[in-house]
Amino acid sequence: MKIALREARPVDYGFARQLYRATMLDRIEEAFGWDEYRQDMSFARQFILGEVRIITLAGKDVGWIQTRIEAPVMDLFQFYVAPERQGRGIGSHVLTRLMAEAKRRGSVIALSVMKGSPAIRFYQRHGFRPTHADVYKIYMRQEIKLPLRAVGPAMGMRRG
């Protein structure tokens, strides 16, 4: 399975918008109602081409992510895989890759997920834990296991 990420191009906006609609329509409709115009405006404000990468499988576009790094945090704003491609390890592959990228940069990944979304369990399986919630979303952060550091004479402290 050849999964890759490529930089988004202006022509990818339509693909990303359609995939967003396909994956989020039911959840947003249930939460507060889907208003096509409002969703178009919101999507246009949030979609920043330089932050978007397209997920490809054997050269075919199957999803997209949007990230922004503001050290020490990599915000994962958007992460969508086409519904017919979900459950095949594509999301896990991409998330593992993002986690390695964040680790190399000394960052931790933070994200939000709509309440009730199956993505919550997906992120929990990958070591993300809830930090807080609002009316519609659960905010999660990658749990980092830092090595224990000893403090004492061997660690540069002087004895009396």
C-alpha positions as CSV (number, residue, x, y, z in Angstrom):
1,M,0.0,0.0,0.0
2,K,1.7,3.2,-1.2
3,I,0.5,6.1,0.9
4,A,2.0,9.5,0.4
5,L,1.4,13.1,1.3
6,R,1.8,15.9,-1.3
7,E,1.5,19.6,-1.1
8,A,-1.9,20.9,-2.0
9,R,-2.5,22.9,-5.1
10,P,-5.3,25.4,-5.8
11,V,-7.1,22.8,-7.8
12,D,-7.4,20.6,-4.7
13,Y,-9.8,23.1,-3.0
14,G,-12.8,21.4,-4.6
15,F,-11.7,17.9,-3.7
16,A,-11.1,19.0,-0.1
17,R,-14.5,20.7,0.2
18,Q,-16.4,17.7,-1.3
19,L,-14.6,15.3,1.1
20,Y,-15.3,17.6,4.0
21,R,-19.0,17.6,3.1
22,A,-19.1,13.8,2.6
23,T,-17.5,13.1,6.0
24,M,-19.1,15.9,8.1
25,L,-22.6,16.5,6.8
26,D,-24.4,14.0,9.0
27,R,-22.5,14.9,12.1
28,I,-23.0,18.7,11.7
29,E,-26.6,18.2,10.7
30,E,-27.2,16.3,13.9
31,A,-25.3,18.8,16.1
32,F,-26.6,22.2,14.9
33,G,-27.9,21.9,11.3
34,W,-26.1,22.0,8.0
35,D,-26.4,25.3,6.2
36,E,-24.6,25.0,2.9
37,Y,-23.9,28.7,2.6
38,R,-22.5,28.9,6.1
39,Q,-20.4,25.8,5.6
40,D,-19.0,27.2,2.4
41,M,-18.0,30.4,4.1
42,S,-16.5,28.7,7.1
43,F,-14.6,26.3,4.9
44,A,-13.2,29.1,2.7
45,R,-12.0,31.0,5.8
46,Q,-10.3,27.9,7.4
47,F,-8.8,26.3,4.3
48,I,-5.2,27.7,4.1
49,L,-3.5,26.2,1.0
50,G,0.0,26.3,2.5
51,E,-1.1,24.3,5.5
52,V,-2.8,21.5,3.5
53,R,-1.4,18.2,2.2
54,I,-3.3,15.7,0.1
55,I,-3.2,12.1,1.1
56,T,-2.7,9.8,-1.9
57,L,-2.9,6.0,-2.2
58,A,-1.1,4.6,-5.2
59,G,-1.2,8.1,-6.7
60,K,-5.0,8.6,-6.2
61,D,-6.2,11.4,-3.9
62,V,-8.0,9.8,-0.9
63,G,-7.9,12.4,1.8
64,W,-6.3,15.5,3.2
65,I,-4.9,17.1,6.3
66,Q,-4.3,20.6,7.5
67,T,-1.6,21.3,10.0
68,R,0.1,24.4,11.5
69,I,3.2,24.3,13.7
70,E,3.5,26.8,16.4
71,A,6.2,25.4,18.6
72,P,5.9,23.4,20.7
73,V,2.5,22.4,19.2
74,M,1.5,21.0,15.8
75,D,-2.2,21.7,15.4
76,L,-4.0,19.1,13.4
77,F,-6.9,21.3,12.2
78,Q,-8.3,18.9,9.5
79,F,-7.9,15.2,8.9
80,Y,-10.2,13.5,6.4
81,V,-10.0,10.1,4.6
82,A,-12.7,9.3,2.0
83,P,-15.4,7.2,3.7
84,E,-14.9,4.3,1.2
85,R,-11.2,4.2,2.1
86,Q,-11.6,4.3,5.9
87,G,-10.7,1.3,8.0
88,R,-7.8,0.2,5.8
89,G,-4.9,1.7,7.8
90,I,-4.6,4.9,5.7
91,G,-5.4,7.2,8.6
92,S,-3.1,5.3,11.0
93,H,-0.3,5.5,8.6
94,V,-0.7,9.2,8.1
95,L,-1.1,9.9,11.8
96,T,2.0,7.9,12.7
97,R,3.9,9.8,10.1
98,L,2.6,13.1,11.6
99,M,3.6,12.0,15.1
100,A,7.1,11.2,13.9
101,E,7.3,14.6,12.2
102,A,6.1,16.4,15.4
103,K,8.7,14.4,17.5
104,R,11.5,15.4,15.2
105,R,10.5,19.1,15.6
106,G,10.1,18.7,19.4
107,S,6.4,19.3,19.1
108,V,3.3,17.6,20.4
109,I,0.1,17.3,18.3
110,A,-3.1,18.9,19.4
111,L,-6.5,18.5,17.7
112,S,-10.3,18.7,18.2
113,V,-13.0,16.2,17.3
114,M,-16.8,16.6,17.3
115,K,-18.4,14.8,20.2
116,G,-19.7,11.4,19.3
117,S,-17.3,11.0,16.4
118,P,-15.7,7.5,15.9
119,A,-12.5,9.5,15.4
120,I,-12.2,9.9,19.2
121,R,-11.4,6.2,19.6
122,F,-9.0,6.3,16.7
123,Y,-7.0,9.1,18.3
124,Q,-7.1,7.4,21.7
125,R,-5.7,4.2,20.2
126,H,-2.8,6.4,19.0
127,G,-2.1,7.9,22.4
128,F,-4.1,11.0,22.4
129,R,-6.0,12.1,25.5
130,P,-8.8,14.6,26.1
131,T,-7.7,17.9,27.6
132,H,-11.1,19.7,27.7
133,A,-14.4,20.0,25.8
134,D,-16.9,22.5,24.8
135,V,-20.5,22.2,23.6
136,Y,-19.6,20.5,20.3
137,K,-16.0,19.3,20.5
138,I,-13.5,17.3,22.5
139,Y,-10.0,18.7,22.5
140,M,-7.2,16.2,22.5
141,R,-3.4,16.2,22.8
142,Q,-0.8,13.6,22.1
143,E,0.4,12.0,25.3
144,I,4.2,12.2,25.5
145,K,6.2,10.0,27.7
146,L,9.2,11.9,28.7
147,P,12.2,10.1,30.1
148,L,12.6,10.5,33.9
149,R,15.5,12.9,34.8
150,A,17.3,12.4,38.0
151,V,18.4,15.3,40.2
152,G,21.4,15.0,42.4
153,P,25.2,15.2,42.6
154,A,25.7,13.2,39.4
155,M,23.4,15.7,37.6
156,G,25.5,18.8,38.3
157,M,24.2,19.7,41.7
158,R,26.9,20.6,44.3
159,R,27.1,19.1,47.7
160,G,27.0,21.4,50.6
